[in-house]
Amino acid sequence: MNKHGRILYSTKVDNMTSMGDDVNVGVYGVYTTSNSGNGNWKYYLISFKKNGSSLRLTSEWHSYPVDATYDTIEKHAKEISSVDDGKKICDEFKMKWITGSNDTLQHIRDEKLNEILKD
């Protein structure tokens, strides 16, 4: 079984940083092929920062910061049904973050995050 992955959609969230680096949210696709040659895509919502040439998941949408590998993405990221659904969620998250960014109350941001990421 082989896995390949890439970012299928990404947007920078204005004024959101993780350890001084800009945070992006996006859709990451993992393509898994079986020994028979068949394969399928799975899509995941990720928040990340660029760490040199690699990605690091950030704590905005994940339990804790961790290097982005196929296994960590599959384990810690929320799976979604399509890239288009992911784009909508990412864009809505960004809009809500920006419009709520002047409010310093953390619980308001947490409520917005929970609203977006609820199952």
C-alpha positions as CSV (number, residue, x, y, z in Angstrom):
1,M,0.0,0.0,0.0
2,N,1.4,3.4,-1.0
3,K,0.3,6.8,0.1
4,H,0.7,10.2,-1.6
5,G,-0.6,13.5,-0.4
6,R,-0.7,17.1,-1.1
7,I,-2.5,20.3,-0.2
8,L,-5.6,20.7,-2.4
9,Y,-6.7,24.0,-1.0
10,S,-5.1,26.5,1.3
11,T,-5.8,30.0,2.6
12,K,-3.7,32.2,5.0
13,V,-5.7,33.4,8.0
14,D,-4.9,37.0,8.6
15,N,-3.5,37.9,12.0
16,M,-3.3,34.2,13.1
17,T,0.2,33.0,14.0
18,S,1.7,30.0,15.6
19,M,5.1,30.6,17.3
20,G,5.6,33.7,15.1
21,D,4.7,32.0,11.8
22,D,1.6,32.6,9.7
23,V,-1.2,30.0,10.0
24,N,-3.0,28.6,7.0
25,V,-6.1,26.4,6.9
26,G,-6.8,24.0,4.1
27,V,-7.8,20.7,2.6
28,Y,-5.1,18.0,2.5
29,G,-5.7,15.0,0.3
30,V,-4.2,11.6,0.9
31,Y,-4.3,9.2,-2.0
32,T,-3.9,5.6,-1.0
33,T,-3.2,2.8,-3.6
34,S,-3.5,-0.9,-2.9
35,N,-1.4,-3.7,-4.2
36,S,-4.0,-4.4,-6.8
37,G,-3.5,-0.9,-8.3
38,N,-6.8,0.6,-7.1
39,G,-6.7,3.8,-5.2
40,N,-8.9,6.4,-3.5
41,W,-8.7,9.9,-2.1
42,K,-9.5,11.0,1.4
43,Y,-9.8,14.6,2.3
44,Y,-8.9,16.3,5.7
45,L,-9.2,19.7,7.2
46,I,-5.8,21.0,8.5
47,S,-4.4,24.1,10.1
48,F,-0.7,24.4,9.5
49,K,2.4,26.5,9.2
50,K,5.2,26.0,6.8
51,N,8.3,24.6,8.5
52,G,11.0,25.0,5.9
53,S,10.0,22.7,3.0
54,S,7.6,20.7,5.3
55,L,4.4,21.4,7.1
56,R,3.6,21.4,10.8
57,L,0.0,21.0,12.0
58,T,-1.0,23.8,14.4
59,S,-3.1,23.7,17.5
60,E,-5.9,25.7,16.0
61,W,-7.7,22.6,14.6
62,H,-5.6,19.8,16.1
63,S,-4.9,18.7,19.7
64,Y,-1.3,19.8,19.6
65,P,1.4,21.0,17.1
66,V,2.9,18.0,15.2
67,D,4.8,17.5,12.0
68,A,2.4,16.8,9.1
69,T,2.8,13.2,7.9
70,Y,0.2,11.0,6.3
71,D,-0.3,9.2,9.6
72,T,-0.6,12.3,11.8
73,I,-3.0,13.9,9.3
74,E,-5.2,10.8,9.2
75,K,-5.1,10.5,13.0
76,H,-5.5,14.1,14.1
77,A,-7.4,15.9,11.3
78,K,-11.1,15.9,10.6
79,E,-12.0,13.9,7.5
80,I,-14.4,15.6,5.1
81,S,-16.3,14.4,2.1
82,S,-15.0,16.7,-0.6
83,V,-12.6,19.5,-1.5
84,D,-15.5,21.8,-2.1
85,D,-16.9,21.2,1.4
86,G,-13.4,21.8,2.8
87,K,-13.1,25.1,0.9
88,K,-16.4,26.3,2.4
89,I,-15.4,25.4,5.9
90,C,-11.9,27.0,5.5
91,D,-13.3,30.2,4.0
92,E,-16.0,30.5,6.7
93,F,-13.4,29.9,9.5
94,K,-11.2,32.6,8.0
95,M,-14.1,35.1,7.8
96,K,-15.2,34.4,11.3
97,W,-11.7,34.6,12.6
98,I,-11.2,38.0,10.9
99,T,-14.5,39.5,12.0
100,G,-14.0,38.2,15.6
101,S,-10.3,39.1,15.8
102,N,-10.8,42.4,17.6
103,D,-12.5,40.6,20.5
104,T,-10.0,39.4,23.0
105,L,-12.3,37.0,24.7
106,Q,-10.9,33.5,24.0
107,H,-14.2,31.8,24.7
108,I,-15.9,33.6,21.8
109,R,-13.3,32.3,19.4
110,D,-13.6,28.8,20.9
111,E,-17.4,29.0,20.3
112,K,-16.8,30.0,16.7
113,L,-14.3,27.2,16.2
114,N,-16.6,24.6,17.8
115,E,-19.5,25.9,15.5
116,I,-17.3,25.4,12.4
117,L,-15.7,22.1,13.4
118,K,-18.7,20.3,14.9
119,D,-19.5,16.9,13.5
